[in-house]
Amino acid sequence: MSETSHRRRRRSTAFAGPSSKGGPERVDWRSRIMLGVVPALLFAAHLTFGANHVAAAQWLSVVLGLLLVAALAAPPARIGLFDLKPVWPLAVLFLITLGVAAWSLTPFTPGGPHPIWTWADMAGSSTVNRSATILEMTKLVGLGCVFVLGCLQGARSDRARATVDVLLALGAVYAAIALLSFLSGGQIMAGGRLSGGFLSANSGASVFGILTVIGLANLLRRWRQAKGADVMKQLGEVAVPLAFVLLFVTCLVLTASRMGVAATVVAAGVLLLWDMIENKGRRLPVLISGAVLLVVGAVLLLGGNDLLWSRFDALDRDTLVRTSIFTAHWQAFLDSPLFGYGLGTFNDVNSQIMTAENYKDLWLIRATHNLYIQWLEEAGIVGATPMVLLIGVIIAVGVWRTGKVRKGQTTARGLVAASLVVLIHGTTDYALQTPSIAAFWAFLLGLQFAFGQSRA
């Protein structure tokens, strides 16, 4: 390699200027603006009902695709992308997922077309709603685009940490808007719970839970960076990160989401324990940060959020409703286990399985309230398996990468732990069925997968 090409490779970056020693302080303000474009778009989508409308979801996918094209138009961005590994397992699993969805549009799957097409006297297919499946495939492509954007921004360690800083700052603006809308009575969703711009407060809880865990990781990192300085300087260094965490926790508690709070507590506990194990001899910052988070949470919970406590009184009733929904849709999956009913066909299936006994529980819902049952019901075992494996590989690589990066290990651990909020909350709710939240998580998965892999 010539000296000129070597210098060109050393300068490679998707959105940031050259940095020899790393650290987000080396990423200038112009680069930070570029790093904030995708997070800003996603937070704006959160505030507009999560882009949870057919047209809005498709437009979000289109914009994400255009942003990826714009990023890849810069040769330095492509160089950063070439450093990522393993790429082929992810590409193969993603293409298999799309391929199975496309296969369901044909009548040639094992078992043949669904009987509903015979009743309608139309050319059949495995999916019961071809249009809905095609739209879901488009959304999957959009998620693939935002994942790659996350990879581009996370390939260099300094750029990845700067992206997290910008994301948390924009997240704080988003949380402040959501809080002010709630307190002023200006939010659209009624019911006395903070929704974060969504039509479900539980969806807002997933976003605020993710931000809380990432914010906690950032707080730990900032505390350690200030270690050795005088007390006032240390407090000054952590003042803003601490304020972010307190704001996110406040919004989370005001959503009054039981499982959202529980999932966040578990994810934060995993992060604290993981960080404590990996940083022997430096446990005090972890314990202090964890104690602050727990104390603040206890004050907010015990100090007047009666709505959250009152919702625990309805836990038995809600459990019965969820059980009725899960039972009906699990049976629907068992009736078509291999290929399911097609991506995006929940409403069609839900209408078909209503009975006099479960009508009161099924007639109003638009999702299964369980991420895993809905994946199996729509995609079947054949379609859900590569999807689950894809997510598993990404998270596994993210866990492995946390021990390999030279700087930003705590931030990388925070990104991985934040995924637990989505995976745990997904057992009882449908936040990931909301387009903007799915895109937000895909972006974070890209960040954690690529974190610090680039040699440039």
N, C-alpha and C positions, 0 to 999 in steps of 0.2 A: 504494500500500500504506500503510495507516495506521501510526502510530507504534507502536501496541499490537501489531499483527500483525508489524511488523518486529522488535520486541523478542522476540516469541514465536519467530520464526524464528531469531534469533540464539542463542536458548537451546537450539535443537533438538539432540538427541543421543539415540542409541539406548540407551546404557547409562552414559554419563558425564555429570558435571556440567559447568557452563560453564567454559570456559578461553579466556582472551583471548590468551595468549602461547604456547600449545601446550606440548609437552613432557609426557612421561609423568608427571612429578612433579605436574602439574596435575590428574591424574585421581585422585580420592580412593580410599581403600581399599575403600569400599563398591562403587564402580563397578568396581574391579579384580576384586572377587569375581564380579560379574555378567559381566565380560569373560572370566572363567576357566571359566564353566559349560560351554561347548561343548568347549574343549580338555580339561577334566577328564573329561568324558564319553568323549571319543575315546581318551584315554590309558587309562582304565579298560577300554574295549573292547579296546585292544591287549593288556592284561594277561590278558584272558579269551579267549585264542585268536583275537583279532581279530574276534570275533563271526562266526566262519567256520562257521556252522551255519545252515540254512535259517530256523529260527524266530528265532535270535538276530539274524540280518541283517534280518529283517522288523521285529522290535521296535526295532532301532536306527533304521531308517527312520521308524517311527512316532514315536519320541521326538524325532528331529530335526525332523519335521513339527510336532509340538506346540511345540517350542522356537521355531520360526519364527512360529507363530501367536501365541505369547506376546509375542515381540518386536514383531510388527506391530500388536499390540493397543495399543501406546503410540504416539500420534500423532507425537511427535518422531522416532521410528524411521522412520516412513513418510516424513517430510520429508527425512531424510538419504538415504533410498533414491531419492527423486525427483531428486536431484542427479547420480546416476550416469549415465554415457554411455560408449559406445553400448549401449543396452539391447536395442533391437529386433533387431539381428543375432544376439545371443546367444539371445534368446527364440525367434526363428524357427528357428535351427539346432537348438536343444534340442527344440522341438516336432516338427521334421522327424525327428529321431532317434527320438523316441517314436512318431511316426506310422508310420515304416517298421517298427518293431517290432510295432505293432498290426496293420499290413497283413499281416505274416507270419503272423498268426493266422488269416487267411482263405485260401480256395482261389483267390483272384483275382489273385495275383501272376503276372507273366510266367513261363511255363513250367508253371504250375499247381501242384497239391499235390505234395509229395514222394512218391515211389513207395512209401515205407514204409507210408503210410496205405492204399494199395490192398492191400498184402499183409495188413494187419490187418483189411481190410474195414470201415473206419471213414471217417467224413466227414473229408476231408483238409484240409491247410493247408501253407503253405510251411515253417513251423517243424516240426521232428520231435518237439518236446515242448512242447505249448502251456502246460502248467502251469509249466514252468521259465521260459519266455519271459515269462509274466505276472509271476512273482516277480522276474525281472530288471528288468522295467519299474517295479515298485514300488521296487526299490533305486535305479533311476535318478532317480525322483521324490525319494527321500530325499537323493541327492547334490545335486539341484537345490536342495533346502531348505537344506542345510548350506552350499552355495555362497552363497546369499543371506544367510545368517547371517554368513558371512565378509565379504560386502560391507557389511553394516550396521556391523560392528565396524571396518571399515577406511575408512569414508567420510571420517571426520575424521582428520587426520594425527596429532594427539595421542592419539586413541583407538586408532589403528592401532599406534602405537609402544608404547602401554601393553599392547595385546593381545599383541604379540610378547614383551614383557618377562614377562608372566604365562605365556604359552605356554612360554617357555624355563625359567622357574622350575618349572612343573608337569612339563616334560620332564625336568628334573634329578631330580625326585622319582621319576618313572617309571624313569629310567635307574638310579637308586640301588636301587630295588626289584628291578629286573631283575638288576643286578650282585650284590646280596646273595643273591638266589634262586639264581643260578648258582654263586656261591662256596660256598654252604651245601649245594649238592646238592638244593635244594628245587624247582627248575624241572621242569616236566612233561616237556619234550623231552629225550631222552637223546642221547648222542653227543659230549659234551664241548664243545659250542659254546653260547655264550650266545644265547638265542632271543628275549628281550624279551617273553615271554608268548605268543608264537606257536608253532605247531607246526613252523615252519621258521625256522631261523636266518637264512636269506637274507631273509625278510620283515622280521625285526628289523633287519637291516643297512640296509634302505631307510629305516626310521624314524630310526635313529641317524645315517645319512648326511644326511638332511634337517635334523635338529637340529644337526648339526655345521656345516653351511653357514650356517644362520640364526644360530647362535651366534657364528660367526666374524664375520658382518656386525655383530652387536650389539657384539662386542669392538672392532671398528674404530670404531664410532660412539662408544662410551664413551671410547675413547682420545682421540678428537678433542675430545670435550666437555671433557676434563680438560686440554687443551693450554694451556700458559701457567702452570699451577700448578706447585708444587714437585714434585720427583720422588716423594716419599713419598705426596703426595696423588694423583698420577697413578696410582701403583701401587695405592693403595686403591680408586680408581675402577674399575680394570679387574680387580681380584682376583676378584670373583664371576663376571663374564663369562668370564674365563680359566678359572676352575675348572669352569664349565659345559662349555666346549669340551673341556677335558681329559677330563672324565667321559664326554662323548658319544664322543670318539675312542677312549677305552678300551673302551667297550661295542662300538663298531663293529668294532674289531680283534678282540675276543673272539668275535664272531660267525663269524670266519674265512670271511667271504664274499668271495671273490676279486673278483667283479664289483661287489659293494657297495662295497668299498674303492676300486676303480678309479673307479667312478662318482662317489664323493664327492671323490676327488682332482681329477678333471676339473672338477667343479662348483665346488670351492673355488678351483682355479686360474683359472677363468673369472671368478669374483667378484673375486679379487685383481687380475687384469689389468684388468678393467672399472673397478674402483675406482681403480686407479693412473692409468688414462687420464683418468678424469673429475676427478681431484684433482691436477692438475699442481702441482708445488711442495710437495705434502704427501704424498710417497711413503714417507717413513720409517716412519710407523705401519703402513702396509700391508706393507712389507718385514719389519718386526719381527714383526708378527702371523703372516705367512706362514712366517717362519723358525721361530717358536715351534711352530706347528702341525706343520711338517715334521720338526723335531727330535724332538718328542714322539712323532710317529708312527714315526720311525725307531727310537727307543729301544724303543718297545713291540714293533715288528716284529722287531728284531734282538736284543732282550733276553730272549726266551724264549717268544714265541708260536709254538711249533713246529707247532701244529695248522694255522695258516694256511699256513706253508711246506710242510707235508706235503700239503696239499690241492692245491698247485701240481704236486706229483708225479703227481697223478691227473688233471691237466688234459687230457691226450690221451684218456684213457678217457671222461671226462665229455663231451668234445667230440664223440666218436663217438655217445654216447647222445643228446645234444642234436640232432645232425645227423639221426639216425634219426627222432626225434620231429618235427622241423621238416619233414623231407621228406614224411613221411606226412600231416601235417596241411596242408601247403601243397598237396599233391595233392588233398586233400579240398576245399580252397577252390576250386581250379581246376575241380573237378567241379560246383560250384554257386557261381559267382563273383558273381552279381548280388545275391541276397538271402541267401546263406549258408544255414545250417541253423536259424537262430533263436537269439536271445539265450539264454544259459544252457544250451545243448545240448551242451557239450563232452563230457560223459560219454557221451551217446548216440552222438555221432559217433565218439568214440575207440573205443567197443566195436565199431562197425561196420567200422572200417578196420584192425582187428587182423589180422595174418597170422602164419603160422608164423615168418617172418623177423623181424618187428618186435615180436612178442608180449612178449619179455623186456624191451623198453624202454617199452612202452605200458601194460602191464596194471596198473601201480601208480599211474600219474600221475593227477592231478585237474585239470591245466591244461597248456597247450601249452608253458609256459616261454618264451614269446615273446608279449609283449603285442599286437604288431601282427598277427601271424599269427592269433591267437585272435580279435581284433576282426574281421578279414576273414572268417575261417571262420564265425563266428556271425552277423555282421550283413551280410556281403557288401559289395561295393563301394557299393551304394546306401545301406546303413545306416551303414557305417564312415566314408564321406566327410563327412557333416555332423558326426559326432562328432569327427573329426580337425580339421575346420575350426573347430569351436567351441573346442576347446582352443587351437588356433593363434591365434585372435582374442584370447582371454583373455590369453595370454602376450604377444602383440604389444602389446596395450594396456598391460600391465604394464611392458614395456620402455619404451614411450613415456612412461608416467607417471613413471618414475624421473627424467626430466629436467625434469619440470614441477612436482613438489612442492617447496615452500619448505623444509620440514624433513623429515628422515628419508629422504633419498635412499639412503644406504647400506643402511638397513633394507629399503627397497623393492627394491634390487638383490639383497639376500640372499634375499628371497622368490622372485624370478624365478630366480636361480641354483639354488635348492633344487629347482626343478622338473626340472632336468637330472638330478638323482639318480634320480628316478622314470623319466624317459624313457630314460636310458641303461641303468639296471638292468633295465628292462622288456624289453630285447632278449634277455636270457638267463634271466629268472625271472618269477615270477607274483605279485609282491607286490601289484600293483594289483588283482588278483582277490580279495584279502582285503578284506572290507567295511569294517573300521575304517580301513585304510590308504587305500582309495579315498575315504572320507569325510574323512580327515585332509587329503589332497591337495586335495580340493574346497574345503575350508575355507580353505586357504592360497591357492588360486587366487582365491577371492573377496576375500581380503585384498589380494592384489597388484593385482587388477583395480580395486578401489575406492580404493586407497591415496590418501588426502588429497583426494578429489574434491569432498567436500561444502564448500559455501561458508559453512555455518553455523558 
